Amino acid sequence: MGVGGHFWDLLKPYARTEDFDFLRNKRVAVDLSFWIVQHETAIRAHARNPHLRLTFFRTINLFSKFGAYPVFVVDGTPSPLKSQARIARFFRASGLDLSSLPVPEEGVSVKRNPAFLKCVQECVELLELLRMPILKAKGEAEGLCAQLNGEGQVDACITADSDAFLFGAHCVVKLIRPNSKEPFECYRISDVEAGLGLKRKHLIAISLLVGNDHDLNGVQGIGLDTALRFVKCFSEDEILTRLSEIGRGEALQFQGGVRSFNDAFPSLHEYSPKKKSPHCSFCGHPGSKRAHLKLACKFCSSSTSEACRQKPVGFNCHCGSCDLERRDKEQKKKANWQTKVCQKIAMEQNFPNVEIIEMYLSNNHCDFPDGCPNLSWETPKTELLVDYLSFHQQWEPSYIRQRMLPMLSTIFLREMASNPNKDLLYDQYEFHSIQRLKIRYGHRFFLVKWKKCAPAMDTTIHAVNPKDSEIQVETSEHSEYADPLNEIDAPQICLDDGCWFLATDENMELVKAAFPEKVDQFLKEKELKEMKSRRKKYSTESGGTQNSESPKTRNLQLSITEFYRSTKMLSQAKRGKNLAENLEDGIGSSDGKRKGVSPKLSKSARRRLLFS
C-alpha cells in the first residue's frame, strides 16, 4: 500500500527505533483501516471477530501501556481513481486479463467490500464505547492523519501506508514491537530529507513514476532506482512542472542539450574539448613513441632510468586532454540516459495525472465544525462495553472487566494527578501500596496493589471441576493468540486475610504524580531494606573472616595447605547452617504455606469472584 516499487525499503536506512516512552502523553493518529486489514492473519487462527479483538486489545495497550492518546481516523468515500486501482489490483491477484477491466464512469466511485465496511462499523462502535475520538476523512484516512500531524494536532501517525509522507506527514510509526526495549519503528521526513535529499514534491514525483494507490502502473520501464536518480536532477519547486513539460513532449526537441530545463541537463557543446593530443603507446603519456625512445618523457623521467617505463594494465592517463575526454563521455552517457527516460515519460498518456497531484498537495481532508477537531478522551462506558463484547465475542463479563482494568487504572491515576477527588478505582478498588519495582524489557514499572473494598464472602469455596476450568481458560486465552501487540498484562489476583487484591503494572511518573506520599514511603522502605541487607552481608563476611583467622596466621600469608584447610572449614560450617535452616523451614512449611496461599481455585473462578 502506498508508493510502489518497495518504497519502504528505500526509507529503511533512515528509520529510528524509539523507546517505551516515545508516545507517552502524546497524541497519535491511527489509521483504523490499517489495523483491520491486519486481521487477515487472525482468520487463519479461527478467532472470533478478529477485527474487534485486535481493536480492543491494541487500543488498551496503546492507551495504558504506552501512555498515548490515540485519535482514530476512518476512510471516507474513495476517489474514482482509487476505486479503479482497487479493481485493477483484484484482477491482478486473480490472474484475470486487465484488458477486460471495466471502464469506470467519470466521477463515479465504487464502494468498498460490504464485509470490510461492516468490520469498520463494528470497530467504530467499539471505540465509541471506549470513548476514543473518531474522525472520518473525506477520502483517504492516511491523508487526514498526515494533515493532523502537519498542523500539530497530533505528534505522529500510526500507519503502514507510505502515502502519508506524500500527504505531508512529519512522523510515521510503521511498526510496533511491544516486547522489546525499543518497540517503535519510526520514520521522520526530516531524516529522509537529510539522507536522500528528497522533499515532499520529490516523493510525489517518484510515486507518479513508479506507481501508487491511485495509479498502479506508473511509467512503464521506470523503477524506483531510475525514478530516484531522475528526480534528483531538479529542485523541489520545479520537479512537478518539469514532469508536466516532459509529459507534453516539450523536452524531446532538445536532445543535444536540454536548455528548456534551465540547464538541468548540461549541453554537450559546453564541455567539447579540443582534439586529443597523441599519446605514447609504450608508456601511455602525451607524446610519440619515437620521441620517447630517444629521451624519456617528463612523466617517466627519473635519476635511475633514461627510458620511459612501460604502462601497467588498466593504465589511465590524467593529462588535461584525457580528463576532458572522459568528462565528455560521461556527459554524453548522462544525456542519453536522461533522453531515454524523457522518451518513456512522453509515451504515457495524460502524464502526470493532475488530479493525483492536487489530492496529495491538498490540505482539506476533513471539514471540522469549528476549524479544528474536537479531541477528548473520557471514561469508557464499561457496562455497555461488557454487554457489547459479551454478545459479539462471547467473552465472560469478568474476563472483559479484568482486561479493561489497565486502561481504567491509567485514567484513574491521571485524574488523581490533576484533581485528587476520586477515591476508588472502578468504584471498587482503593490504592493500597506499591509492592515492588518491576523491570520489563529494560523499562521500569511500579507493581501497584489495589484492595477491593468489599471483603471476600467466603475463603473456603468449592473448587471448580478441572474439566470445566480447562474449557473456560482455553476460551479466554484463545482470544489472545499470537499477535504480541494484543498481549495485555492481565492484573494479578491474590487473596490475603479475607481481602481480594489486584496487582497492576503502572508508569512510575504517573504513580508519583497521583500518590506522591505513597511513592516516598515505598522508596524509604526500599532504601532501609537495602541498607539492612548491606549491613547483614558485611557483618556475616567480617565475622566469618575473624573466625577463620587464627592469631598465629592473622598477619601472615598462609601456605597453600593452610589456606585450603581454612576455606574447607568455612564451607562445611555454612553447609551445616543452611541444612539446619532448611530443616526448620520444613517443619513449619505446611502451616505457613496454607496461611499465605489462596484457595485452590481455577483461574476463571478467581476472575469471576473478583470482577463479577
N, C-alpha and C positions, 0 to 999 in steps of 0.2 A: 504494500500500500504506500502511496506517495510517489516520489520520483523513481523512475525506473532505472535499470542498469546497475543494481546493487549499490544504491546511493549511500546507504548506511555504512557500507564497507569503506567508502571514501572518507566518511566523517569519523570512523572508528579510532584512528590515531589521536584524535583531539577530544576524546571522551574523558570525563573525570569520574572517579568513584568517590562518593561522599559518605560521611559517617551517619550514625543514627539520628543525630540532632539537626540534620541538614534542613528538614522541613518543619522542625518544631516551632510552633507559634507562627507559622506562615500559611498563607492562603495558596491553594494549589487547584488549578482547573483540571478536571478529569474528563477525558473523552469516554463517555459511557459505552459507546459502540465498541471501542477497543476492548473493554472488559467482556462484553457479551460475546464478541467473536471468539474470544479465547475459550469459551465454554465448550467448544467442539472437542477439545481434548478430554473433557469430563464425560462426554457422552459415551466414550469408549469404556469408561468405568461403570456405566449403567447407573449413574447417580440421578436422583430425582430432581428435576428442575435445576440443573447446574448453574444456570444464569442467576437465579435467586440466591443460591448458596454462595457463589463467588461474590456477588454484590454485597451480601450481608457480612460475610467474614472479612472481606477486604476493606469495607468501609470502617468496621470496628477496629481493625488493625491500623489503618491509616490514621484514624482519629485518636485512638488511645495509645498504641504502641509507639507511633512516630510523632504524635502530638500535632498533626497538621489539621488545617481547616479546609476540608475538600469542598469544591464547588463543581457540581456535576453538570455536564453540557450534553444535550442530545441533538441529533441531526434534525434538520428541518426538511423542506421539500427539496429533493435533489434537482440539480440543473439538468436540462435536456442532454447536455454533453456527458454528464456523469451517468445518466441513465443509459445512453448509447454505449459508453465504455463498459458498463457493468454487463450489458447483454453480450458485447464482444468477448469479454472475459469468460462468460459462461460458455459461449460457443467454442472458445479455445480449449477450455478444460474438458469439454465433452467430445472434442475431436471432430466437431462439425465444420463444414466448409463456410468460411467467412463470406463467401460470395452470396450465400443465401441469407445474410444478415438483413433483417428488415430495416427499411429506411424510416427514421422517425419523422413525425410531423413537426414542423417548425414551432418552437416554443412549447412543445408538449413534453412533459417529463413522465417517466414511468415510476410507479411506486415500488418500494422495496417488497421483498418477500413477506406475505402476511404473517408467517410464523415468526420471522425476525421482529416485525413490528409488535407482535404480541409479547415477545420477550422484553422488548424495550418498555412497553407499557407496564408490565408487571414489575420490572425493576424500578420504574418511576414511582409506582405505588408504594413499594417497599421503602424507597428513600424518603418519600413524603412522611411515612410513619416514623422514620428515624430523624425527621425534622432537619434534613440536609437541604441547602439551597440548590435548586434545579433551574437551569436556563435552557431555553430552546433557541437554536440558531435558525436563521433564515434558510441556510443551505448546509454547508459543511460544519460539523461540530469542532473540528480542529481549527477552522477559521475563527470561530468565536473564542476558542481557548487562546489562540495567538493574539487576538485583539485585546482580550482582558490582560494578558501578560504584557503586551506593548504599552497599554495605558496605565500599567501599575496597579490594576485591580487585584491581580494575583501575582505571586512570586515565581511560579513555574507551571508548566503543563505536563500532565502525565498522558502520553500517547506514543504509539509506535509508528505514527504516520509522519513521514518526513516532510509532508506538505506544510507542516506547522511553521517551519522556517520561512517558507515562501510567503505565508500569510503574515509574517512579521513577528514570530515568537522570539523571545530572547533566551529562554532557558527551557529545555525539554528533558524530562525524565523518561527515558525509554524503557528501562528495566529496573525492577525492584527485587533484590535478593535479601529477604529479611533475616535469614540465618547466616549472616556474615558480619564482619566488623564494619565494612563499608557497603551498605546494602543498595545504594542508589547509583545507577549508571546515568550520568547527567551530561548533556551537551549544551554548550553556550555558543551563541552566534559570535561573540567576541573572540573566542578561541578559534573558531572556523575562519574568521576574517584574518586573524594573525597567522594562522598556519597555512592556509591555502590562498590567501589573498583574494577571497571571494566575498562579495557583499550580496545583499538580498536580491537585487536585479540580476546579478550574475547567476544566482541559483535558479531564478525563474527562467533565464535563458537556457540553462542546462536542461531543465525539465521540458522545455519546448523541443529541444533537440533529441533527447533520449526517450521521451515519453513520460506520462504522468497519469493520474487517475481520470483525467478528462480526455486524454488523447493517448491511447496505449502505444501507438506505433512510433510517434515522433518522426524523425527524419531517417529514412532508410539508409543504412550503411554508415551511420554515425553512432559510435558507442560512447561510453562515459569518459574514457581517456581522451578521445578526439574532441568531445564537447568541452571538456575541462581546458584543454590546450587552446582551443579556438576562442572561447570567451575571454581568456586572459589577454587576448590581443587588444581588448577595448576596455575603456573605463566604465564604471557603473552608470554614469549619466548617458552614455552613448550606445551601450550594448544593445538595448531593445530597438533603438532607432536604426542601427546598422543591420540588425536581423531583418527588419522590415524592408530596407533597401535591397538587401541581398535576395529576399523572397520575391521582390518585384523584378529581379534580373538586372538591376542598375549597376551592379558591380562587375558583371561579366565582360563589359566592354573595356575594362582597364586591366587586362591580363598582364600587360608589360610592367605594370606598376600602379597600384590601385590608389590614385590620387584623390578620388572622391571620399576616401575614408580618413582624410586628414593624415595621410602618410602612415596609417596603421600597418600597411604592407609596403615597405620601403621600395622605391624604384630601383631597378637593376642598373640604370644608367648612372645613378648616384655613386655607385661603387665600381664602375667599369675601370679596371686597371689598364696600364699600358701593356704593350706586348711583352710577354715574359722573356727575360734575358736567357741566353743559352747557359746550360749547366754541364759541368764535367761528368761524364758517365762513370768515372772511376771513384771520385771522392764525393760527388753529388753537390758540390758547391758551385756558385756562379763562375763562369769562365769555360775555356775549351780544354779538352784532354791534352792536345798537343802543347799548349802553353804550360799546363801543369806538369808535363813530363820534363820540361826544361827547368822549371822552378816551382816550388811548392806555393800553393795559394795562401793568402793571408789567414784563412780559417784553419789550415793544416800545418802551417809553418811552426817549427819548434827547434830548439837547440840541438836535439839528438838526431833529427832526420831532416834531410833536404827535400825529400819527395813527399807527395801527398799520400794520405792514408786511405785505404780502400773503405768505402762506406759500408756500414753494417746492414743486416737485413732489417727492413722496415724503417729505413732512414727517412727523415723528413727535414727538408731544408727550411730554415727560419729566416731567410733573407726577405727583404721588403716585397719583391715581386711575387714570391711564393705565398707570403701571408695574404696579399691582395687576391691572388688567385683562389685560395681556399675560402676566403670571405665571399668572393663572388659565387662560388659553387654553393655555399650554404644559403645565400640569399635566393639563388635560383631554385634550390630544393624547397625552401620555405614558401616561396611564391607559388610554386607548382602545387604544393600541398594545400595551401590556402585556396587556390583556384579550384581544386577538386572539391573541397568542402563547400565552396560557394555554389558550384555546379549542382551538388547533391541537394543543397537547400533550395535552389531555384527550381528544381524539378518537382518539389512538393506543391500541391495546390493549396491556396489560401493560407500560406505560411508567412508569418506566425498568426495564430488564432488570437485576434484582438480580444475576444470575449474571455479567454482564459487569462490573458494578461490583466485585464481590468478586474477580474474576480480576485486574483492574487494580490493586487495592489489596493483593493477596496478595504475600507476601514468601517464598514457598516454591515456587520453580520448579524445584528440583532437590534431591534427598536426597544430601548429602555424607556419606561414611562417618564422618569424624571431626568433622563440624560445619563444616568449611571445605574448599575444594577443594585438591587436591594439584597444584600447578602447578610443572612443571620443564621445562627446555629442555636437551636433550642433543645430542651429536654425531650427525648423520644417519647412517643405515646406507647408506653411499654405494654399495657394490657391489649390494646388493639393490635400491636405488633405480634404479641404471643398468639392471638387468635388467627392472624393472617398466616403466620408461618406454620401453625398447627394444621391449618387447612391445606396449604399448598405443599408443605414439606412433610407433614405427618410427624413432626417432632413433638416430644412431650413438653408441656409448658415449663416444667422445672429445668429441662435442658436449655430451652431458649433463654430463660432468665439468667441462668448461670453463664451462658456465653455472652450475654449483654452486660454483665457486671463490670468488665474492664472499661467499657465506654461510660457507664453510669458513674463509676468511681472517678474517672477523669473529669467529667462535668462537675461532680460534687467538689473535688479539690479546687477546680478553677473558681467555682462560686465562693468557696470558703476563703480563697486567697483575695478575692475582690470585695466580698461582702459577707463576713462571717456571721450570718444569722441562721443558717441551716444547721441542724444538729445531727440528723440521721441521713445516711445513705439509703436511698430507695425506701425511706420511711421505716426501715427495719434495722439497720446496722449502724453502730457508732464506732468511731475511730478508737481503737483500743491501745495499740502500741506499734512500734517498729520492731519487728522480730530480728532482722539481721540485714547486713549489706550483701547484696547479690550481684555477682559479675557474670554476665552472659554475653558471649561473642565480643568480649572486650568492653562492653558497656555496663555501667554501674546503675543498679536499681536499689530502692528500698523495698524489702518484703514487709508489707503492712498487714497487720492483723485487724480484722473488723469483727466486732462482737454483736451477735444477734440479741436484740433487746429481750425478746420473749425467751424464757428458758426452755430447754428440751423437755417435752412431755414425759418421755419415758426412756431411760437408757437401756432397758432390757427388752429390746424389740426383737421379735422373732426374725431370724434370718430368712431372706428370700430364697426360694428354690434355685439352686445353681443353674439349672437349665434356663429358667426364666431370666435370671441375671445375665447369662451369656447372650441371650437373644436381645435383651434391652441394650447392653453395651455395644453389641455389634450394630444395632440400628442407629445408635447415636454416633458411634465412631465412623460408620460408613459414610456419613455426610462430610467427613473431614479428610477425604483421601488425599492423594499425593501432592497436591499443589502446596508448596511451603508458605505462600503468602496467606493461605487460609488457615494456618495453624495458630489458633488463638490460645494463649496461655490460660487455660481454664483455672479458676480460683481453687486453691487447695482447701479441703473441708476437713475440720477436726472437731472433736468433742472433748471438752475439758471441764470437769467439775459441774456437769449438768448444763453447760452452756455451749452453744454452737459458735464456731469461729471460722472465718474465711481469711485466706492469705492471698494477696494480690501483689503483682509487681508494679511499682509506681515510680514515676520520674522523681529524682531526688530534689531538683529545684522546685517542682510543683508541690511536693510534700512540705518542703521547708517554708514555702510561701503561705501554705494553708495552715500548718501547725508548727510554727517555729519553736514553741516551748517543748513539744514532743521530740523534735529533732535534736535540740540542745541536750535534753535529758538522755537520749539514746547515745549521742556522741560522748557525753561524760561517762556514762556507764561503760561504753566500749573502751574508752581510754583507761578507766580504772581496771577493767579486766586484763587489758594488755600489760598494764604496769604490774599487777599481781602475778601474771604469768611470767614476766621477765624476772621478778624477784624470786619466785619459786625456782625457776630454772637456774638462776645464779647461785642460790643457796644450795641447791642439790649438787651442782658441779663443784662448788667450793668445799662442801662437806665431804664429798667423795674423794676429792684430791687430798684433803688433810688426813683422812683415814688411811689412805693408801700409802702415804709417805711416812716412813719411819724416821726417827730423829737422826739415825746414823746416815741416811742417804738423802735427807731433805735438801741439802745444799750441794749435793754431789750428783754427777751424771751417772745413771745406772748402767750396769753392763747389760748386754742383750739377754742374759739368762734371768737377771733380777727383774728387768722390765717385763719380760714375758710372764713371770710368776705374778707380779703385781697386777697386771691387766687381767690375768686369768681369774684372780681372786675377785676383782671388781665385777667382772661379767657374771660369775657364779652368784654373787650376792644380789645383783639386780634380777637375775633369773628367779631366785628364790622369793624375792619380794613380789615380783609380778605374779608368780604362782599363788602366793598367799592371797593377793588381791582378787585374783580370778576365782579362787575358792569361796571367798566371802561374797563376791557378786553372784556366784552360782547359787548360794544358799538363799539369798533374798531376791533372786531374779524373778521367780514366778509371781510373787505378790506385787513386786514393783511394776512389772510389765502390765499386769492386769489393771493397775490403777491408771496408768497413763494412756492406755490404748482404748480407742473407741470400740463399740461392739462390732463383731464380725458381720458387717452388712455389705451388701454389694454396692458397687459404685452408683448404680441408678437409684437404689433405695436411699442412700445418703443424700443424693441430689434432690430427690422428691421431698424428703423430710425438711431440707433446708430452704428450698425455693418454692415449694407449693403453697 
